[in-house]
Structures are given as structure tokens and as C-alpha cells.
Amino acid sequence: MKTIFYPIGTIHSPFKKIDNMPIQPSGAAGIKGTIEIDDQHIDGLKDLAGFSHIILIYHFHKTKVSELIVTPFLDGGKRGIFSTRAPTRPNPIGLSVVKLLKIKHNILTIENIDVLDATPLLDIKPYVPAFDSPTSVHAGWLEKNKDKAKYVKSDTRFLGN
């Protein structure tokens, strides 16, 4: 069965090109952006203002290729796509946890945004620490590199030819 997803809005950020932008929200501390929710989805924002953080699910709309083995930004080795957050996925879907600053009508002001400007937003979920922060975790190959996300910037390696 084939499912088609449609954007519910657009993410706006100061990042107009992929090269040299943050690769994770931890590397985008203090960077603000907005989300413009389409009019037909405004009612879905009811009660969201009570949350300090939200999870954005979006389409990597500039990704034109799918690769199962990639060289991620935080490591020089070849890794399976499902052990990375690289955009060249079979389904090019991204996820970011951002701080929600305010909501005014259909505009959400957010902070710690690591997303390319004009990215189609597929969904928003509230971030709930009791649900979303397991206490006993292992980060695989990223264990030794996880702090690099605060300063490593993207490049064009995942745009394809």
C-alpha cells in the first residue's frame, strides 16, 4: 500500500543553502526560525503553547538520492544509513527537537533550528521528557563523536551529482 504525505506548513530558517549549516539542533543553539502552518491545520495548534519543546518531522526536500551506506558528518567511516541521521534515506524524512518560543495565529517562533529554509513540514509532536528521554541508552558509533554536533557544519556531500 502506498501512502502519500502532504506538508502541513513550511519551516523558515536563516539557512538558505545546505553548505555550512548546523547538522543537529545542539549545534544551532540560539538560532531562531519560524514555522508557517497552512490555514486548514491551524486548529491543530490548540494547546501546543503549553509545551516548551516540539518535535518537527519534515521532508528533506533537496535530497535527490538514496544511499544505504554513507560517510556521516561526525565520522570518516562508512556507516549504514539507519545508524546515521544523514538525509539520503529511502524515505527522506528529518526530525528535530526545537524550543517553542511563541505561537501567534499560524506562526510558531522556534529556537535551535537546524533546518534548511523553506523545508516542508510534515508533522509536529510535543516533546515530553517522560516519553522521549530514555534513561539507559547507548549511542553506538556516535558515542565517541556525539559532542562534535555542536560545532561540525554540513557540506554538500548528500546532494548527489
N, C-alpha and C positions, 0 to 999 in steps of 0.2 A: 504494500500500500504506500502510495506516495503522498506526502504531506507538504503543502506549500505554506510558508510563513510570510506574513506581511509586517512591515515595520509599524510600530505604534507611535513613532516620533523620530526625532533627529538629535544626535549628540553634537554639541558645538564646543570646540576647544581652541586654544591658541595654536594648535599644531596643524599647519597647512600642508606639510609634507611628512612622509614617514621617516626619512633620514634624520637622525639625531633627536628623536623624541623619547620620553621615558618608556621603559619596557614593562613597568608594573606601577601600580599606584604608590608604592613605597618610594619610588624614585620621582614622584610627581607631587611631593609634599608642598602644600600651599598653592598649587596651581588650580585656578578656578575655571569653570566652564558652565555651560547651561544645557538643559535638555528641553526641547520643544515638543510637547506631546500633541499629537493630532487631536483636533476638536472632538471627534467621536469617542475618544478614550479619556476625556477629562474626568468623567465621573469615577473612573478607576483610581484617581489620586486621593479620594476620600480617605482620611485617617492616616495617610502616609507621613504627614508633617510631624507626627509624634515619634518618628524614628530618626536617630542621629546619622545612621549609615544605611545605604541601599546597595543592592547588587544589581549591576547593569548587565544585561545579556544582549549582545549586539552582533551584527554581521560584519566580518572582515571584508568589506566590500571592494577593497583594492587587491585582494588576493586572487590571482588568476590560475594558480597551480595547486595541486595537492601532492604532498610528498609524505611518505611513511617514515623515511629516515632523513633527519635534519641535523644541522650543526646549530645548536641554540646560541642565543646571545651570551648566556652565562657560562659557556663551556666550549672548548675547542673540539670535543669529541663528537662522533656521530651518535645520535640518540633516536629512539623510536618516537614518533610524533606524539603518542599518547603519554609519554613521560616528560613532555615539554608543554610550554604554553605558546609555542610557535603558531603563526596564523595559517600555515599551509596544510590545514586539516581536511579530512574528507568532507566534513561539514564545517565551513569556515565561520565558526561561532566563537566570539570572545566573551570574557567575563571579567568585570572589575568591581571591586568594593570601593565605593566613594562616600565621602561625607556629604550629607544633605544639609545645606545651609538654610534654604527657604523655598517655599512654593508660592508663586503668585499666578493665579489662574492656570494657564497651561505651561508655565515656565518654571522649571526647577533649577535653582542655582546650586552647584555642587563644587566640591573641592577634592584635590588629589586625583585629578583626571589624567589618565594616560592613554587617551583615545584620540585618533585622528579626527579632525574637524569634518563635519557633515556625515558622520557614521550613522547608518540606520540602526535605530534601537528596536530590538525585538521584544524585550520584556524588562520589567523592574520587579525585584523582590525585596522585601525588607531584610536587612541584616539583623539576625538575632543571635547574640553570642552563645546562648544556651543551646542553640541548634547548630550553629555554624563554626564553632570553635572547639573541636575535639581536644581533649587534654593529653592524650598519649599518641603522638604522631611521629612518623618517620618521613623524611623528605628525599629518600633515595639519593641519586647522584647530586641533587641540588643541595644536600646538607652542607657541603663544603663551599658552595657558591652563593647561597641564598642572600647574604648581605650585599653582594655586588649589585643587586637590583636597584639599590639606592642611587647608584651613580653610572651604571652602564646604560648607554643610549642605543637606540635602534639604528639600523642601517637598511639598505635596500635588498639585502640577501634573499628575502622571501617574496619579492615582487615577480620573480620569474623573468624570462627573457622577453 
